[in-house]
Amino acid sequence: MAKFFGTNGIRGVFKKDFTLEFIHDMTLSIATYFKEGPILVGYDGRDSSPIIAKTVWSALNYCGIDCKNAGLVPTPCLEYAVKKLGYNGGIMITASHNPPQYNGIKPAAKDGVEISREDELIIEDIYLKKNWIRNPLRWGITGTEEETVEVYIQGIFSHIDSEKIKSKNFKVVLDLGNGAQAITAPIFCERLGCEIFLVNEKIDGSFPGRGSEPTPQNLQELSKAVLNNNADLGIAFDGDGDRSIFCDDKGEILTGDKSALVLVKHILSKIPDSLVVTCLNSSSSIENIASEFNSKVIRTKVGSVEVSRKMVSTNALIGFEENGGFMYGPHNQVRDGCMTLALMLDLLASSEDSLSHKFNDLPPSYTTKDKISCSSEDAKKLIQSLKEEFPSSDTTDGIKISNNPKSWVMIRPSGTESIIRIYGEAETQEKLDSLMLEYLQKSKSIISR
């Protein structure tokens, strides 16, 4: 089991368990794993990111590895540039949607995709043994990479009908969440001729607007902006810009599952006979939609690394998570908020239907999630107790207790925070509310014993 890597990279509270000394030594371990450069380094808008970046550059250079500074960029921008510009790997400094006091580091392989779980363990083994490389003949050099943002935006443009989108003169509300997509998403939309309205547009590591994670509960300002400006759609990004939550033209905030389903339907209608990869906690409706286009679904454990690496090994067309992480294989097999926006605009440009109409055409799907704060020990106790109570359940990742394919609850410890996440799906909203209440109460009862 990984000791330092969680669901998505290494994260911790800066200066507490995520110290500069730890970051330095872990970077030496990552450098030893990469063996040679050049390495592209980028960071998000958190207050601690610039000093962490300097520590990372210094550690890479100490090992004799050259690196370049991509600056403040979204995670998918950094990852795409690693692949497109020919780097041997990348390091993104980010804690994604975690609260402001957190930060983290996420290595990307030379293919622009997060390193595999197996490679995470290799890095941890190097760290624990402190078996670091060093080139005694030269120090590495840190330079600046000027092309990161432009190559990323051009890459996205290559997958959409930009002229058709331009002809529609879309109105788009961007809730940038005080995060890194403020660097790229507005430029992208302006080049498409969209009229844009900005919410939480100033990059601020304390995320004062609505926090770093977009949820249906904290996007009321986005919804109001869509309605007040008669916009065609709205979108909210997380702190590092790899996830996105949509708002339709009626002001309704959509779950990540729902937006993924409508995008999958659109993409598979053009490229049938394909593979879709998603996690165990995504809606069961994806299997029905995929079958309409003679396509198959592969399920993985929760986590973008799991989905991304499965996409690479199977050459899958699409990957997604229920949290708004959508992956389009022909661009890059990683979550990408701006690429997802591009696909949604491409969908709208291909039809006269509004976004709300597109969602109404989906099969009924009722999903939700909640969370409970608890220690790792309490989380283990909870999962073990549920396994004993429901011995026939799926225990691939936490525990998934199913009544039938459309009625289930899944409980797993978060890999990034001290919480338990509870996911559910049911045939109706009433049944879903009842199911979630039952398992929230059951979980709290077990934890408090």
N, C-alpha and C positions, 0 to 999 in steps of 0.2 A: 504493500500500500504506500502511496505517495505521502511523504511527511510535510512537504512544503508546497507542492503544487496542489491547487484546489480544482474546482470545476473548470476554471478558466484562468490559467496563469498562477502566479504567486502574488498574494495580496496580504496586507497587514496594516495596522495603524502606524503611521509614520512616527518615528522616534521612540515607539514603544516596542513592538515586536518586529517592525520593519525599519531597522536602523540603517544608517549609512555604512556601518561596518558589515552588516549582513548583506546589504545590496552589493557592496564591493566584492565580498567573497563569493557571492552567488554569481556575479558577473564573470569572475575568474573561472568559475565552473562552466558557465555557458560558453565562454571563449574557448575553453579546453575542449568542449563538445564540438564547437564549430571548426576548430583546428586552424582555420585560416580565414582571412577577410576577403573582400571588404564586407563590413556589417553596417546596415542602415539602422539608425536609432531615431525614434520619434517619441513625442510625449503629448499628453493631454493637458487641459488647462488647470489642473490642480496646483495649489500653491507650492507644494513640495516638488513638483515635477522638474523644474529647471535644475535644482541642486542634485537631484537624483540622476538627471541626464549627465551632468558633469562627472559624477562618480562612475557612471557606466562607461563613458568615453575613456576616462583615466584607466579603469581596470582593463578594458580591451587593449588600450595602447601599451600597458605594462606587459601584456602577454605577447606583444609584437604584432598585434592585429590592427590593421587600418579600419577606420570607420568614418561614416559621414553623418552629419546632423541634418535630419529632415525637418527639425523644428516642431512647432505645435501643429499637429495634424490629427485627423480621425484615424482610428486603428485600421479600418479597411484601406485607407489611403496609403498608409505605411506598408501594409502587407502587399498591396498590388504593385507598389513601386519596387519592392524587393524582387518580385518576379520579373517585372517588365524591364527594369534597369540593370538586371544581371548581378544582384548582390548574392553573396554566399549565405546570407541570413539576415534577420532583422530582430531588433529588440524594441518593443513598444512599452513605454512607461505609462501605465494607466491602472486604475482600479474600477474602470467601467462605470457601473451604476452604484457602486458602494458610496456610503456617506463621505463627506469632505475630508475627514481625518485619515481616511485610508489612501494608500497608493499601492502600486504593484508593478510587476514586470512580466511581459508576455513574449517569449521568443517565437519567431516565425522561421520556418525552414526556407531554403532557397526557392522552393516552388510557391512562396507567398502564402502558405497555409500554416496554421499553428502546428508546432511539433507534436508528434504522437505521444500517447501515454507511455509507451515504452521508452521513448527518448527522454521524457520527463524524469523517469526513474534513473536513466543513465546520468543525467545532470545531477540529480540528488546524490547518487553514489559518489560522483567526483567531489561534490561539495563536502560530504561527510568524511571522505578520505583525504581531502585537501590535496589531491593529486593534480595540481595545476601546471599548465604549460607556461614556459617563458622563453622568449627568443633572446638569447644573450647578445646577439649581434646587432639588434636594432630595436628601437621603440616604434610602436605603431604611430600613425598620424591620424588626427581628426580633421576632416574637412567639412564642407557644407554641400548638401545636395539641393540644388535649386529647382529640379524638375518634378519633384514628388507630386505636388498638387496638380500640375498641368497634365502629367501623364495619366493620373488617376481619372480626371474629368474626361479626357479624350478616350480613355478606355471604356467608360460608361457610355459615352456617345456612340461608340461603335456597335452597340447592341440594341439600339432603338431607332425608330423612324422619326428622326428629329424634325424633319420638314413637316411631317403630318402633325406632330405635337405643336410646332410653332404656329400652324394654321388655325389652331383651336383657341389661341389666346387665353389659356387657362389662368384662373385666379387660384393662387396657392398660399395657404397660411403655413409658415414654418415656425414651429415651436422648437427653438434650438437648445432649449434647456440649459442655457449658459455654458454649453459644452462645445466640443471640438468640431462638430459639423458646421458651426458658424464660419469656419474657414472655407468650406467647399460647397455646401448645399445652396446658398444664395447665388454664388457665381454660376453654378450649374443651371439653376432655374432662370436666371437672367439671360443666359445664352439661348435658352429655349423660348424666349419671348414671353415668359409667364409674368403676370402681375403678381408680385409677392408682398405679403404682409408678415412682419416679423414679430415673434413673441419670445421673450427671454433671450434676446439676440447677443447680449454682451457676455463674452467669455469671463467666467468668474468661478474660481475653484471652490467657493463656498456654496455654489448652486442656490442662490437666494430666491430664484423664481418659483420653482415647484419641486426642487430636489433633482437628483441626477438620474432617477429612474422614472420613466413615463409610465403611469398606470391610469386605468379608467377613472380612478378616484381623484387624481390631481391635475387633470387636463381640462378643467372647466373653462379656463381662459382661452385655450385653443378652440374649444367648441363655440364659445361666444364670438370669437374673432371670425370663424368660418361663417356663422350666421349673419353677423353684422356687415361683413364685406361681400356677402352673397358668393362665397368662394366655391370652387368645384371640389376642393378637398383640403384637408389639413393633415399635417404630419408632425409628430413629436419624436425627437431623438434622445437617446440616453447620453451619458457624459462623454463617452469616447466615440459616439456616432456610428456604432455598428448595428444597433437595434433601432426599430422604428415602430410607432403605434399610429394608426390612421384615424382620422375623423372624416365622416362622409359629409355630403353637401347638406344633410339635414341636421348636422351638429352632433350626430351620434358617434361616440368613441367606440372603436371596434377592437375586439381582442386580437392578439397576434394570430391566434388560430383562424379567425374569420378572414383576416386580410390575406393570410397565406393560402387559404382555400380558394379565394377568388383569383389570386395570382397563378396558382397551380393550374386552375381550369383554363385560364387565358394562355399560358405557356404551352400546356399539353395539347391544346387545340391546334397549335401551330407545329409542335414537335411531339407527335404521339409515339407510342412504343418506347417509352423512356423509363428511367428509374427515379424515384423520389425517396429521399432519406429524411426521416424525422424521428423524434424521441418517443419514448414510451408514454409520456404525459401529454401528447398531442391528441386532438379530437379524432375519434374513429371515423369521421366523415371523409377523411383523406383517402381511405381505401376505396370508398364508393366513387369518388371523383376520378381517381386514377384508373379504375376499371373501365370507366366510360371511354378512355382513350388508350385502351390496351396497354396500360402502364402498371408498374408494380411499386409497392411501398416496402422499404426496409426500415425496421425500427431499431433504435439504439438506446443506450443509456442516456440520461440527461447530460447536456453539455455540448457546447459548440465544437469542442475538439473531437468528440465522438462522432458528431454528424459530419464535420468537415473531412476527417480522415476516412470515414466510410465512403463519402462521395469520391474522394481521390481513388481509393482502391477499386471501386465499382464503376467509375466513370459516370456517376449519376448526373442527371441534368439539373435537379433541384434539391435543395435541402432546406429545412426550416425547424424552428423551435416555437413553442407556444408563446414565448415572451416577446415576440416581435423580431426575432433574429431570422432573416431570410437570406438564402444563399443561392446564387445563380451560377451554376458550374461554368458556362462558357466565358464568364468574366473572371471569377475566382471563387474557389470553394470555401468562402468565409462569409460570416454575417456582414452585411453591408447596407447601412441605412440609406445612403444616397442612390445606390444601384436599385434598391427596392422602390424608392420614390420614382426613379426613371421607368421601371417596369409598370408601375401603377399609372403613370402618365401615358405610357405607350398603350396600355389597356384602354384607357378612357378615349384616347385619340382614335382607336380602331372601331369605335362604336358611338352611336348617338345616345346611348343609355347613360344615366348619371351613376355615380358611385353607389348611392343608396339603392338604386334599382339593381345594380350588379349583386349587391349583398342580399337583397331580398330573393334573388334567384337561387341562392345556395340552399342545400338541404338543411332542415332544422338542426341546429347544433347548440347545445347548452353546456358551456364549460366555464370554469372559474378556478381561482386559486386563493389561498390564504396562507398565513404564516404564524408561527408561535415562537417567541424567544425562548431559547433553552440552551443549556450547555451541551457539549459533545457527549458527555457521559449520559445525560438525560435522553439525548437523541438515541443513543445506542440502546438504552433501556426500553424506550418506546418501541423501536423497530423490533427488538427481540420479543417483547410482549405480544405485539401484533402477529408476528410470525408463529408464535405458539397458539394464538387464538384462531388464525386462519392459515393452517399448514399447507393448503393447496394453492396459495396465492403466488403470484410472480414476484420473486425476490431478486431479480436481476439488478435492480437499482432501488434501494430502500424496499418498499413493499407496495404492490399494486393489487388491490382487492376488487375483483370483478363479479358483478351479478350477471352481466352479459356485456357484449362489446360496446354498447351504448350507455352502460351504467357501471361506473367504477370510481374508485377513489385511490389516489396514489400518495404515499407519504414518504418523504426522503429528507435527510439532513442536507442543508445547503452546503455547497463546497466553497462558499465565499464569505458567509456570515454565520454568527452563532444563532441560527434559527432552524426550525423545521418547516418545510414547505408542504402544503396539502393541496393537491390538485383533484378536481372532480369533473365528471361528465354524467349527464342523465338525459332522459327523453323529454323532460319538460323542465321549466324553470322552477316549478314548485318542488318537483322531485329532487332537483339539484340542491335547492336551498335546504331541504330536509336532510339530504345525504351529507352535505358539508357541516351542518349543525351537529349531526350525530358524531362525526369523526373529530370535529374540533373539541367537543365536550369529552369524548373518549380519550383523545390525546392528552388534554390538560389533566384529566383524572389520573392517567397512568404516570405522567411526569411528576405530579404532586405527591405520589405515594412515598 
